[in-house]
Amino acid sequence: MDRINQRSIRRESLRAVYEVIARGGTVSRAQIAGETGYSLMTVGKMVDALEAGGLIAQTKEAGQGTAGRRSSVCCPNPSCGMLVIRPDTTSAEVWDVTLRQRHRCVLPEDIAADMLAPTAFVDAASAYDGELRGTVCVAPADFSPAEYGIRPDLLVTPEVACAAANAYQFDAGLVFCLIVGGDVRGVVMRDGQPVRGTFGRAGDVGALCDPSKPLDLNLLHILEAVCRVLDPEAIHLQCADSLYAGLTDLPGRLAERLEPPVLRVEAESGCPGAFYGGALLMRERWLMDL
């Protein structure tokens, strides 16, 4: 087995073990093994790596092991946090690895661009009692971090952040995230990762839109193309609240064209946002770097 495959298998094992711990709150190694199907030896290696990376903590509980010995239980580490900054909305929040918002930074509306990140970090550090291990910047594709005094560990667009958040929450086979702000922008997610083309704007759903056509017809065209190319089991379509009422009949109209997957249309206000998605992607980066 080559090194690339071994690394991929290890990453999937780390993610699977971490998801069990994140869902369970406090679980034993035996419980993790039971849910994942991994051996206790494999679980032990993954748990030790996650603890060394600061993503989980291990504690001992009396009377849980053999002959009354103290056994190890695992839980997410709420003291491992990150600063998520949105320069386009002059806002910043602190999130931890359990994907909980821990603090919303107080920032002046008229703050100078190059002072946004330093001010947010000082405010976050004074309010959060854990360790800020990284900075995520959620900003448009044409954003220049240097102009804002930001050196992020992760730079991601709002479309990708929102789509990642919805893919994780709804466990959909595919998520199409639509953001309307002067033009149609969107991203297709599969297995928690953006589907990108090799050249130019390939993979950018906005490139498929015809400005002369109504939005609903454009979306039908995009959804049909996505279904034919990627054959997803499910699609989650997120749209602006103002557009929701006009798009609720999309599932039926798509069904008239082809045998579609499960299609859900949700208003943006009912979906996890870009801050949640930014924190999720930062956590995923940490997992992949272990």
KARATA-V823925 format. One record per run of one state. SS is the DSSP state (alpha for helix, beta for strand, coil for the rest). FROM is the first residue (numbers start at 1). TO is the last residue. If there is no record, write none. Layout:
SS:FROM:TO  SS:FROM:TO
This chain:
coil:1:2  alpha:3:24  coil:25:25  beta:26:28  alpha:29:36  coil:37:39  alpha:40:52  coil:53:55  beta:56:61  coil:62:65  alpha:66:68  coil:69:70  beta:71:76  coil:77:79  beta:80:86  alpha:87:89  coil:90:90  beta:91:96  coil:97:100  beta:101:104  coil:105:112  alpha:113:127  coil:128:130  beta:131:138  coil:139:144  alpha:145:148  coil:149:153  beta:154:156  coil:157:157  alpha:158:170  coil:171:173  beta:174:180  coil:181:183  beta:184:190  coil:191:192  beta:193:194  coil:195:204  alpha:205:208  coil:209:214  alpha:215:230  coil:231:233  beta:234:239  coil:240:240  alpha:241:247  coil:248:249  alpha:250:257  coil:258:261  beta:262:267  alpha:268:270  coil:271:273  alpha:274:289  coil:290:290
